[in-house]
Amino acid sequence: MELISSVISLTFLAQVLRLMTPYYLGASGANFSERGGVINIAIEGFMNLAAFSFVLFSILTGNVTAGFICAVLINLLFSLFFSYFTVKLKINQIVTGVGFNLLIAGLTKFLLVYIFNSSSNTERFEGIPDLEIFKGIPFAGTVLSDYMTIFCFALIFISGFVLFRTKYGLRLRSAGENPYAAESLGVNVRLYKLSGILISGFLSSLAGIWLASNQNSYSDGMIAGRGYIALAAMIIGKWKPVNIFFACLIFSAFEALEITLQISGTDFPTQLIQMLPYLITVLVLVGFIGKTKPPAADGVPY
Amino acid sequence: MHCLKMTAVEFINITKKFGSFFANRDISFSVEKNTVHCILGENGAGKTTLMKILFGMYRQDSGSLKISGEDIRFNSPHDAIAKGIGMVHQHFMLIDDFTVMENIILGNEITKGIRIDFDKTAGILNELISTYSLNLDINKKISEISISAQQKTEILKLLFRNSDILIFDEPTAVLSPAETDEFFKIIGKFKSSGKTIIFITHKLNEVRKISDKVSVLRRGMLVYESSNENRNLDLNILSQAIVGETVVKANTEKADIVFPGNDGRNAISLRNIFLKKDNVSRLKGLNLDLYKGEIHGICGVEGNGQNEIIDIITGLETEFEGEFSNPGCSISLVPDDRLKKGMISEFTIGENIILKKKSSNFISERLLDRISTETAEKYDVRVSDIKSNLSSLSGGNQQKVIFARETELESDVMIFSHPTRGVDINATVFIHSKIIEQRNKGKAVLLISSDLDELFALSDKISVIYNGAIAGTFGSEELSNFRNEELIRKSDESTGSPLSDKIGKLMIGIKTE
């Protein structure tokens, strides 16, 4: 009973909305890349890389803003590498993505030991301070204390507007749907693909930064498949910003439930709850959403 | 009043080589402003290459190009578009998931601040649509509209970019007779509004109907030019110029076949068939009988149930109501879309043929080469290297390979769906002879086509399909009367005969009786 009442509460809802943040940032990023026709499963690795470099440079400089800027720049640099392989050299996008994920996992592990003398985690640091304006207001005070959560709400509208109402969005989507038709009308397809990947690198860096900042440290394996779940949310959301938002809420609700269960100290195995997001993804795709239609030239090198 | 003719495009000694192969060789001619100029030639004669040079997609190796008297050298289609040249490709360059409007404005968006001004764009497009009577809904997605509407989208793309010189690469290959007439009306409006139209086609009747001038290419060279201002082009001379020899008429001599008793002739019978797909009724009480030794032609606008008939007969579709009987006949099919349904373009001739052959489990290269060579000889497939993939063959030669595979199986029922679509004159003649040969061998032949001439020339019986049912059937007597009339009627008369009129009306759902 206690459990049920703690789930049906504003606190729980606030938790769900807060935990949605990294999923939505990652999923929106992946969406920009895929709308341009590049499948970016390196989102997982990008989040990992940003989380690590954010902590590293925040500690080194003693300044979170500097850490933030470094993390974003490093991610953009890796996004450029990713574009070089997938757009310029036209290497298979899945293979490149897996390669990046493995490379970044190894690199962060190595640097963790090399710099922080630990195989599991860094020292603690302050992280990004909360936004104080709404402090004290119930519910809103919790949800709106986080810059990036607020940014996510804006991002729903921004990405919808950019993708469907601007020249840039139309051309980006044309590159993902039929690059040959786009090129015949003078659209520089490769440039638009590159831009989509850079946006995905930027947004996934925010996701990684958020995770590290909330944990006040970096630990090995802390992304824990959130990048992949973000991709699943993008698919369930059928590549549409608003739908992706709701898909992310499903996943963050399960994460919140898992945390609530752990706190309540029930005997219910939390591993089962941890499994649920993946099970849900499969079930939702099979049963409810049915066939989802990606951009027509998604994953096809041009 | 003396009227000076202006030149829109001038080709001067254009030569283009691919490797050692001359796609265009020393071609010189000019296209006058405000005319319809047809370019004719067989597949591979160099028409499309020449047009791609004009549109900036290829660069000529030598020779020059003048647009309105001005020397021009294009580096990309973008340069050509800027000079007022527009091209509708044979395979449309459209994005299925975009609306008509989005497809048109892509690359030339009208913006208000950072957003696309969809309202203003819609105003401009709708005005163009009404000026040229295009009858098109700009808010529909490409995936939801017909082929002819897709073509109009391509046309509107050119108009939106203020193109004055419009290039059409085989625009009528995908259109039904009614749609073709509509298309010609649009071409007429372009001409009267001062535009220049360059038109690539295979169909000679069309050329006489709409062109002001024709140029014929053969093996990359310009071989014949003629004016057609009085619409009196000699089609015999023209077809000779195209193929370089007298065109052999297809042997349409039909043998009389005697069957023991009437029952032995029955092949396939469809009775009162109803079929729903995705909640849309596709067949509504369709009746059709196929008899051995008979070519049953089906004519109709595409999408009226033709493909569903094929799916039922070949067993792909089983969820229908009504009675379908097949007394054990084997079935072969030459499908309408050979690239998607008929062949594997990255396989060789031999591999494509052996796919359907009962053979041992082990395939040697020698066997494949033997099959390829034999097929190429017997079916006149012109191929330079017997080991090359079908993708490197012309459309006509690919079709011959599919024909070879299906007819060699000696099935009881042969289904031919648009057998000569995108195929040049010589290959068409060959394929027509083969279809007649199948009939004379006593096969039951189902011939689906949107080409009325083809149906009249080959069929023993023609049924018109409209909206999922047979709207009318014309038997051998009516058809032979028609053929006799055709002989008497002067070939340059443009009005159709009563029978073709009747069929044309049935195809769009108008009953005359």
Chai-1 contact restraints between the chains, C-beta under 6 A:
chainA,res_idxA,chainB,res_idxB,connection_type,confidence,min_distance_angstrom,max_distance_angstrom,comment,restraint_id
A,R165,B,R115,contact,1.0,0.0,6.0,A-B,restraint_1
A,T166,B,I114,contact,1.0,0.0,6.0,A-B,restraint_2
A,T166,B,R115,contact,1.0,0.0,6.0,A-B,restraint_3
A,K167,B,E109,contact,1.0,0.0,6.0,A-B,restraint_4
A,K167,B,T111,contact,1.0,0.0,6.0,A-B,restraint_5
A,K167,B,I116,contact,1.0,0.0,6.0,A-B,restraint_6
A,L170,B,L106,contact,1.0,0.0,6.0,A-B,restraint_7
A,S174,B,I95,contact,1.0,0.0,6.0,A-B,restraint_8
A,S174,B,L106,contact,1.0,0.0,6.0,A-B,restraint_9
A,E177,B,I95,contact,1.0,0.0,6.0,A-B,restraint_10
A,E177,B,D97,contact,1.0,0.0,6.0,A-B,restraint_11
A,N178,B,I95,contact,1.0,0.0,6.0,A-B,restraint_12
A,A181,B,M93,contact,1.0,0.0,6.0,A-B,restraint_13
A,A181,B,L94,contact,1.0,0.0,6.0,A-B,restraint_14
A,A181,B,I95,contact,1.0,0.0,6.0,A-B,restraint_15
A,S184,B,P77,contact,1.0,0.0,6.0,A-B,restraint_16
A,S184,B,M93,contact,1.0,0.0,6.0,A-B,restraint_17
A,L185,B,L106,contact,1.0,0.0,6.0,A-B,restraint_18
A,L185,B,G107,contact,1.0,0.0,6.0,A-B,restraint_19
A,G186,B,H78,contact,1.0,0.0,6.0,A-B,restraint_20
A,G186,B,G107,contact,1.0,0.0,6.0,A-B,restraint_21
A,V187,B,G107,contact,1.0,0.0,6.0,A-B,restraint_22
